[in-house]
Amino acid sequence: MSTSEELRLGEGYDAGPFVPRRGGLPTLRRAAAGCEGCPLFRNATGTVFGAGTSSARVVIVGEQPGDQEDRLGEPFVGPAGRLLRKALREVGIDERSAYFTNAVKHFKFEPAQRGKRRIHKAPSLREMTACRPWLAAELRVVDPDLVMALGATAGKALLGGTFRVSEQRGLLLPLPPWDELGKIDVSGEKKGMPPERAADEGCVIATVHPSSVLRADDREAAYSGLIADLRVAADVLA
């Protein structure tokens, strides 16, 4: 198979050739609508690009669109997104100051054995890596003070394979250069940056994905943990 055929079929696993070198978020969004950087574009309704202003102070990165996001073409509009927005309001983060996006821009799913329901499947490392150029481009345009990673996939997309949400959640970690996403070794990070330094230099903070709160046996405890992590972020932004 030639390189051009691989790109056309998504088998090249690289969104880089589809990402414009110049332009703001509207240019990126238009280009992303035609992305075929990995095979996920074949079955998804369409690309679900980020939403928000280029002047946002915080970029919130999730895993991938869910069923409702795929149908509506907007990120964080399903149950997990509604829970996240509720939590942001509770800690005093104005969602108008946030840019919402995902590490992977197409919905990965498998059909249910019965009925028309589509069951979420976690993206592979290869799919996440293929989509990383879009995330880097969004971050370069927005240039936020703080990036919030929701869950393991988002954390690995930003910080690399040594990231563990169970170990690094709630820590203030240095922002990687946008062209170096996914290449940082955070295995030794146990304390994080002081809040003052994080506020001056910018930072990444990770927490669980709100969908995990919805699935938790003790939802109240899981939500309290999410709120605690978001309060750390709110203090930095304040």
HELIX and SHEET records of a PDB file:
HELIX    1   1 THR A    3  LEU A    9  1                                   7    
HELIX    2   2 GLY A   16  PHE A   18  5                                   3    
HELIX    3   3 LEU A   25  ALA A   32  1                                   8    
HELIX    4   4 PRO A   39  ARG A   42  5                                   4    
HELIX    5   5 ASP A   67  LEU A   72  1                                   6    
HELIX    6   6 PRO A   79  VAL A   91  1                                  13    
HELIX    7   7 GLU A   95  SER A   97  5                                   3    
HELIX    8   8 LEU A  125  VAL A  142  1                                  18    
HELIX    9   9 ALA A  152  LEU A  159  1                                   8    
HELIX   10  10 VAL A  165  GLN A  168  1                                   4    
HELIX   11  11 TRP A  178  GLU A  180  5                                   3    
HELIX   12  12 PRO A  195  GLU A  201  1                                   7    
HELIX   13  13 PRO A  210  ARG A  215  1                                   6    
HELIX   14  14 ARG A  219  LEU A  237  1                                  19    
SHEET    1   A 5 ALA A  98  ASN A 102  0                                        
SHEET    2   A 5 VAL A  58  GLY A  62  1                                        
SHEET    3   A 5 LEU A 146  LEU A 150  1                                        
SHEET    4   A 5 CYS A 203  THR A 207  1                                        
SHEET    5   A 5 LEU A 172  PRO A 174 -1                                        
SHEET    1   B 2 PHE A 109  PRO A 111  0                                        
SHEET    2   B 2 ARG A 118  HIS A 120 -1                                        
END                                                                             
